[in-house]
Amino acid sequence: MRQKQDQTVIEHLEELRKRLIIVAITFTIAIAVGFWWAPTLLNILKEQPSAMGVDWNLFGYTDGILIYLKCAFILALLFTLPVALLQIWLFVKPGLTDQEAKNTIAFVPVSFLLFLTGLGFSYFILFPLMLDFLSSINTSIGATETYGINQYFTLLFNLTIPIGVVFELPVVILFLTNLGIVNPTKLRKMRKVAYFILIVVGVSISPPDFISDFLIIIPLLSLFEISILVSSWSVKRQQAKEMNKEVVNHNG
C-alpha cells in the first residue's frame, strides 16, 4: 500500500515537472520574441496620449536597458499566461470529475481575458487619471516636471500588472466555488479581512496620495463584491442542477 502511494506521489511530481517544463519553454521562446518586439511596443506606447507630454530622458546609463528588459518580460508574461493557465488545468484535471473538468476548462480563456481587461482598465483609465492628478499637484507647488523613461514605465508597470492580476479574482473565486472550497457565506464572513488585504495592495501599488489610492482601491473592493455575486450565482446554479436531477430520478 505504501509503495502504491509512493508511486502516486512520484507520478504527480513527474506530471508537475512536465507542466513546468512546458511553461518554462514557452516563457523562454516568448521572452526571445519580447526582446525582438520590445522597441516596437515602446514606440507604440510613446505615441499614446498619456505619454505625449513626457520627454523620454535618461538619468542613468542603465535606464534604457532596464526598461527594455521590463518590456520584454511583460510581453513574455502575456504570451506565457494562457499556456500556464492551461497547464494548471491539465494538472488538476485528473482529480476532477468529467462534469467538473467540463465546467472548469472555460476558466482558461476567461482568466486570460480578465487579465487583459485589467491591463486595459488600468492603462486607459486609471493611469491617465493618476498622471493628471500627480502633474497638477507638481504644477501647483511650482515644480518643473522633468521625467525620464524609467520613472514613466516604472509607474506604468507597477500599476497595470498588479491590477491585471487582481482582475483574476472573480474567476478564481468561481473556480474555487465550483470545487466546493469556498462559498458565498464564507466570503461574506471574511469580507473585513479581504477588504484590509485589498486596501493594503491598493496602497502598495499606487503613488502616495489619497486620490490615487481611492482610484485603485474602489475597483479592487468592487471586484471582491462581484466575486461574492459570482460565487452565489454558481452555488444557486449547482443547487438547481441537483434539484433537477432529483426530480428526474423521482419521476423515473
Sequence and secondary structure as in RCSB ss.txt:
>XXXX:A:sequence
MRQKQDQTVIEHLEELRKRLIIVAITFTIAIAVGFWWAPTLLNILKEQPSAMGVDWNLFGYTDGILIYLKCAFIL
ALLFTLPVALLQIWLFVKPGLTDQEAKNTIAFVPVSFLLFLTGLGFSYFILFPLMLDFLSSINTSIGATETYGIN
QYFTLLFNLTIPIGVVFELPVVILFLTNLGIVNPTKLRKMRKVAYFILIVVGVSISPPDFISDFLIIIPLLSLFE
ISILVSSWSVKRQQAKEMNKEVVNHNG
>XXXX:A:secstr
 HHHHHHHHHHHHHHHHHHHHHHHHHHHHHHHHHHHHHHHHHHHHHTSGGGTT   B SSTTHHHHHHHHHHHHH
HHHHHHHHHHHHHHHHHGGGS HHHHHHHTTHHHHHHHHHHHHHHHIIIIIHHHHHHHHHHHHHHTT     BHH
HHHHHHHHHHHHHHHHTTHHHHHHHHHHTTS  HHHHHHTHHHHHHHHHHHHHHHS SSHHHHHHHHHHHHHHHH
HHHHHHHHHHHHHHHHHHHHHHHHHH 
